[in-house]
């Protein structure tokens, strides 16, 4: 956390009742939620900003709160951004805009869900609703109808599903088929996800809430604002990319790799731009400065930092990230300020008049599905210790409570170590094995119990990461849990209410 920024956590203890369908462990804000409305500072729009918003169909007379994510069925931590955006827009009398990121190559048709194997153990199962395609953006793939029965049959009889999870998968499949006529897989999954958000299930989203608007990165890339940034990159590529790389290098924790940059006095500079080239049905590729003039403008998309940079430069008055985005967008702030404000080019200086960028906010949540009390709760070290004990007990009667046999075993081992006579050693080995066989026979029930406990703890340790998992698709959670998540976020943003203990 940066100095001077307050964070808030709404935390409660995990539910003890094994029948509880799910629980919310934590809701997190940066800065503190009761400060958010003070950060959405309205100022006169520049021509760049008003044109960009008008071209996206956004109102010019009220604040714009924006957030977004890849087109897929998000986990509750991502859904928290949606709830926070709606609440903040209401608090400031503005419009909430969700940005569907459709230039990414995520695989939305592959769902990772909990299941039970034939032995009753909790496992992760991959459900393929749509055949995977490598490196092709969701906005470059066609929408597709899904057949949940076939997808479930493909995993075979080795997996069983809780009825609540199956119901969630059914809602996912039905919503996807409802939007199967959309032009791309991105808009299909985006609209399907929206339709299952609590509070937006009974009417088309914009009709149900005129203060909510959705756009795609494709829409953002069709604006004059994006064209202006691309033109600025073309005019000043070396300095723009050098600035990007220097700022990213100062924040390695954000995980942003440097763009390629090779400058030589003898050859034209080789510059990798923060852009993608996307075409229908084919993998996206990076864009070099030398290629830019030959690429049709409608095939260009911004990479992550340029995308949120453009949104924050002109399209919104606050942008809500999750934890990861909040980290990497610190690079965006420094990079665009350094590049745009340091330019001597008049058109680039005009872009700098739209600075500073809209403030970044962070909201995330941890919601877990609840499982029976005998699931998980065991660490790897405890499971290993139990397995080690079960193994050693077969070779050490003292671990089974037989002190005399344990002492006899140690005496035989000592005599074997001291003896230099091969025949005597063989005789002592036979006596040792006979002793251990008698011990195993006399304590067979205890050994079986240790073996059973070892297997149970091994299963629980294997299940613990799944019990603690927070990234299951949100339609698998009970709707009551999602409504509770919405309520907690709204209470903190609208009223500064603390529904748990502050961290």
Secondary structure, DSSP 4 states (H G I P E B T S, - for coil): --TT--EEEEE-PPP--TT--EEEEEEEEES-GGGHHHH----PPPHHHHHHHHHTT--SSS-EEEEEEESS---HHHHHHHHHHHHHHHHHT-EEEEEEE-SS---TTEEEEEEE-TTS-EEEEEEESS---SS--GGGS------HHHHHHHT-TT-B--HHHHHHHHHHHHHHHHTTTSSSHHHHHHHHHHHTSTTSSSS-HHHH-TTEEEEEHHHHHTSHHHHHHHHHHHHTHHHHHHHHHHHHHHTGGG-PPPPPEE--SSS--EEEEEEEEEETTEEEEEEEGGGGGGS-GGGEEE-HHHHHHHIIIII-SEEEE-HHHHHHHHHHHHHHHHHHHT---HHHHHHHTTPSPPEEEEEEEEEEE---TTSS---HHHHHHHHHHHHHHTT-GGGGT-HHHHHHHHHHHHHHHH---HHHHHHHHHHHHHHHHHHHHHTHHHHHHHHHHHHHHHHHHHHHHHHS---S-GGGS-HHHHHHHHHHHHHHHHH---SSB--
